[in-house]
Each structure stands twice: as C-alpha cells, then as structure tokens.
C-alpha cells in the first residue's frame, strides 16, 4: 500500500474515474464502486491466485473486509461473479488509459530517468504473444490456424512495453490481434486475417496520438524490417533498432558487407563484466540506401555485434547480433546502442511475457468467456505486474526484508497471507497516504 500510494495516490482515486456499466435499475451490487470491483482483480493477479474462483476461496477473510471498509467504505468484499459482471462491461479505452497513465506517472516522477538511452530516449520493446487458444470458434474475432488437418482458434496480443536494462518492464499500450466480423458474402479466400504487422500500424497510431512528444526508441524483431515501418518511424520522429538476419533485406546486407570491409576504422573491440570476461566486437556502416517495394528511399545504418562470453561450464560461447537502425552509429555510441537499445528487446520476452505466463500470473488462462472481458482481465494483469515489479525492486521491501523471499512466487504468497491476516485502520491508511517517503530502486 505504501508503494501504490507513493506513486499513484489513494487506491480509490485511481480507479473510480471509470464509468459504471451497471444499470441504475439493478441495485443488488450498487454498494460497490467500480474501483472496489476492479481492485480484487488486481489482487488476484498480484497474489498469483491463478483463477477467478480463487478470489472467493483465498481472499474472503475478515481482515480483507476491514481493508475494504478503509479503502472503499463498504462492509464486505465483492463476489468474484459480481466483479466479473462489471469488468466485462468496462470500456477498453478507459482501462487502457489506467495502464498507460500509471507508466506515464513513473516517467513524470522521473523514476525512469536513469534508464534513458543516451540520457534521452525511452526504449520501448514491441512484440506479440499468444494469450488464449481454443479448439473451437470462441468468438467471431478469433484467428484461425490449421496444421495437419486440425484447426485451432487463438487470440494474440501486440504489446508496446517500456523496458530498462535493470529488468523493469511496464506496459504502455496493448493492441489485440483479431479478425473483423466475417462478411458472409465473402469467400474463404477473400477473408484476410489480422496479423501482427497490421496490428502494429494501429498500435503505432495510438502510441503517437497519446505520446506525441515523448522521445522513444523502438526495439523490434525482424518482422518489422520493412519499408512502411521505416517510413512510419521517420514520420513520427521515433528511433528504432530492428533485428536483421543475414537473409533479410538482401541489398542492405550486401552493401553492409562490402562497405564494412572497406571501412576498417568503423570497428570497436569492447570488454565488460566483473572480470572483463565478455568480449564484444562491433562493426557498423552508416547511410546505406534502401529502396522498398513501393520505390520509397530510406537511409539506414547497420550495426553488428559478435559477443563472446563464458558459458555454463566456462566454455566460450559466441553469438552474432545485427540490427538495422536510423541512429547514426559511431565509436562513442555503439556500445550503449547495442547493449541498452537493440538487445533490450529480449526483456519483453523474458521479464515480460515469460514471467506473465510462467511466473504465476497465468496469462494464458481464460478468466472469462466474454470476448471483451478477457481484454479487461489482460489489462488488470499488466497493472498487477507493474505494481509487483515496483515492490520487488523497491527499497521499502529490501529494508523490511533484507534476506528477501527467495522468489517472486514466494513473495506473492506472503502478500496473500498478509492480506488475509493483517488489518489496516483508517487512521493508519490516511497517515500512509500523507507520509512523505522515498523509494529507490536497485540499479545493478
């Protein structure tokens, strides 16, 4: 509660601005504000309960009732079905703005200033992940895929997450990849499915409209190494590092190899690590002209990194990384551009999607069958993940529990037990909201 109120103010104030989807003539749950019905959803994810039915079995205690009385002025905790009914009626844009607003609050409070690339750009990783999979048509918007005669129906989502070298991963915007309503007059060949690249153009338009002046560097995989993406980033004023494989953009790769051979001065050998055990060799070429399929010209830079480091059994492992970027590369910026720009793309996979799928948040679980409600639950998961990262890496937890908890799952279990067994009076909560404190983060 200290972490939440320090950054975001009173709990109720953050959530009660959402419109109430309930009908006035249905007064059975009118005592519960919208915030009081959203909050147990956040707690469900923060405590890694794994399913909506566990809200009733795990959270219904007299101590949580006392907390609800302090936070929301109600005398009971809402049932999971009551919560679900309201969540499925909340507007997507309203809940999305809560998620985006919390990340922007951290930017406004300069929490993320030390993690800017070149002391200017916030690195935003863009990637898609699978969310729900069905063996039957779940809704008209499901994507379809057939392998060996078996058709599956699935719902992926495209994410723009702000990432830092220390492993903080905060959601900025989410764009669901879904088909439009089928036109019965169209044949199967005429019906084109939505895809990650189409979703990116929608996401980019929303991101620019919401954050028109925030300096961003997008870290993306090779799918985005196409002319329209280069042009869009130039139009919006964004920098980018996009993974480039040897078989992509043939003309760019060929020119890079020929010019890199002819320009040995554009190279750098770099060592890092506690014992300087990591050896990186960089080479780069600027101002490569690329003409896309629509005859539009783009000027690109290509950066290559050969990374050699000790493996698990002290044997040396070598990996090659290559990016195409619109940042002019030089000896003064090549190391941070590679290590704190291009390579941060993996944070959205490891600290982002992998944690949310396999770290107890249960991202791939269907918390509701409602096609709109599943999006709202996904956004609440992003809120819970943000809050838990702030708590896990913050100085308050390290000061109170210097020995730690061993893992994030164990921390979530202790948080659940605290909610079930610890009380908080109104005076204590008011003091907590008014008390000026500092929270510092581990930067190692």
C-alpha positions, 0 to 999 in steps of 0.5 A, spaced: 500 500 500 505 504 501 508 503 494 501 504 490 500 510 494 507 513 493 506 513 486 499 513 484 495 516 490 489 513 494 487 506 491 480 509 490 482 515 486 485 511 481 480 507 479 473 510 480 474 515 474 471 509 470 464 509 468 459 504 471 456 499 466 451 497 471 444 499 470 441 504 475 435 499 475 439 493 478 441 495 485 443 488 488 451 490 487 450 498 487 454 498 494 460 497 490 464 502 486 467 500 480 474 501 483 472 496 489 470 491 483 476 492 479 481 492 485 480 484 487 482 483 480 488 486 481 489 482 487 488 476 484 493 477 479 498 480 484 497 474 489 498 469 483 491 466 485 491 463 478 483 463 477 477 467 478 474 462 483 480 463 487 478 470 489 472 467 493 476 461 496 483 465 498 481 472 499 474 472 503 477 473 510 475 478 515 481 482 515 480 483 507 473 486 509 476 491 514 481 493 508 475 494 504 471 498 509 478 503 509 479 503 502 472 503 499 467 504 505 463 498 504 462 492 509 464 486 505 468 484 499 465 483 492 463 476 489 468 474 484 461 473 479 459 480 481 466 483 479 466 479 473 459 482 471 462 489 471 469 488 468 466 485 462 462 491 461 468 496 462 470 500 456 477 498 453 479 505 452 478 507 459 482 501 462 487 502 457 488 509 459 489 506 467 495 502 464 498 507 460 497 513 465 500 509 471 507 508 466 506 515 464 506 517 472 513 513 473 516 517 467 513 524 470 516 522 477 522 521 473 523 514 476 525 512 469 530 517 468 536 513 469 534 508 464 534 513 458 538 511 452 543 516 451 540 520 457 534 521 452 530 516 449 525 511 452 526 504 449 520 501 448 520 493 446 514 491 441 512 484 440 506 479 440 504 473 444 499 468 444 494 469 450 488 464 449 487 458 444 481 454 443 479 448 439 473 451 437 470 458 434 470 462 441 468 468 438 467 471 431 474 475 432 478 469 433 484 467 428 484 461 425 490 456 424 490 449 421 496 444 421 495 437 419 488 437 418 486 440 425 484 447 426 485 451 432 482 458 434 487 463 438 487 470 440 494 474 440 496 480 443 501 486 440 504 489 446 508 496 446 512 495 453 517 500 456 523 496 458 530 498 462 536 494 462 535 493 470 529 488 468 523 493 469 518 492 464 511 496 464 506 496 459 504 502 455 499 500 450 496 493 448 493 492 441 489 485 440 490 481 434 483 479 431 479 478 425 473 483 423 466 480 423 466 475 417 462 478 411 458 472 409 458 474 402 465 473 402 469 467 400 474 463 404 479 466 400 477 473 400 477 473 408 484 476 410 486 475 417 489 480 422 496 479 423 501 482 427 504 487 422 497 490 421 496 490 428 502 494 429 500 500 424 494 501 429 498 500 435 503 505 432 497 510 431 495 510 438 502 510 441 503 517 437 496 520 438 497 519 446 505 520 446 506 525 441 512 528 444 515 523 448 522 521 445 522 513 444 526 508 441 523 502 438 526 495 439 523 490 434 524 483 431 525 482 424 518 482 422 518 489 422 524 490 417 520 493 412 519 499 408 512 502 411 515 501 418 521 505 416 517 510 413 512 510 419 518 511 424 521 517 420 514 520 420 513 520 427 520 522 429 521 515 433 528 511 433 528 504 432 533 498 432 530 492 428 533 485 428 536 483 421 538 476 419 543 475 414 537 473 409 533 479 410 533 485 406 538 482 401 541 489 398 542 492 405 546 486 407 550 486 401 552 493 401 553 492 409 558 487 407 562 490 402 562 497 405 564 494 412 570 491 409 572 497 406 571 501 412 576 498 417 576 504 422 568 503 423 570 497 428 570 497 436 573 491 440 569 492 447 570 488 454 565 488 460 563 484 466 566 483 473 572 480 470 572 483 463 570 476 461 565 478 455 568 480 449 564 484 444 566 486 437 562 491 433 562 493 426 557 498 423 556 502 416 552 508 416 547 511 410 546 505 406 540 506 401 534 502 401 529 502 396 522 498 398 517 495 394 513 501 393 520 505 390 520 509 397 528 511 399 530 510 406 537 511 409 539 506 414 545 504 418 547 497 420 550 495 426 553 488 428 555 485 434 559 478 435 559 477 443 563 472 446 562 470 453 563 464 458 558 459 458 555 454 463 561 450 464 566 456 462 566 454 455 566 460 450 560 461 447 559 466 441 553 469 438 552 474 432 547 480 433 545 485 427 540 490 427 538 495 422 537 502 425 536 510 423 541 512 429 547 514 426 552 509 429 559 511 431 565 509 436 562 513 442 555 510 441 555 503 439 556 500 445 550 503 449 546 502 442 547 495 442 547 493 449 541 498 452 537 499 445 537 493 440 538 487 445 533 490 450 528 487 446 529 480 449 526 483 456 519 483 453 520 476 452 523 474 458 521 479 464 515 480 460 511 475 457 515 469 460 514 471 467 506 473 465 505 466 463 510 462 467 511 466 473 504 465 476 500 470 473 497 465 468 496 469 462 494 464 458 488 462 462 481 464 460 478 468 466 472 469 462 468 467 456 466 474 454 470 476 448 471 483 451 472 481 458 478 477 457 481 484 454 479 487 461 482 481 465 489 482 460 489 489 462 488 488 470 494 483 469 499 488 466 497 493 472 498 487 477 505 486 474 507 493 474 505 494 481 509 487 483 515 489 479 515 496 483 515 492 490 520 487 488 525 492 486 523 497 491 527 499 497 521 499 502 521 491 501 529 490 501 529 494 508 523 490 511 526 484 508 533 484 507 534 476 506 528 477 501 523 471 499 527 467 495 522 468 489 517 472 486 512 466 487 514 466 494 513 473 495 506 473 492 504 468 497 506 472 503 502 478 500 496 473 500 497 471 507 498 478 509 492 480 506 488 475 509 491 476 516 493 483 517 488 489 518 489 496 516 485 502 520 483 508 517 487 512 521 493 508 519 491 508 511 490 516 511 497 517 515 500 512 509 497 516 504 500 523 507 507 520 509 512 523 505 517 517 503 522 515 498 523 509 494 529 507 490 530 502 486 536 497 485 540 499 479 545 493 478 
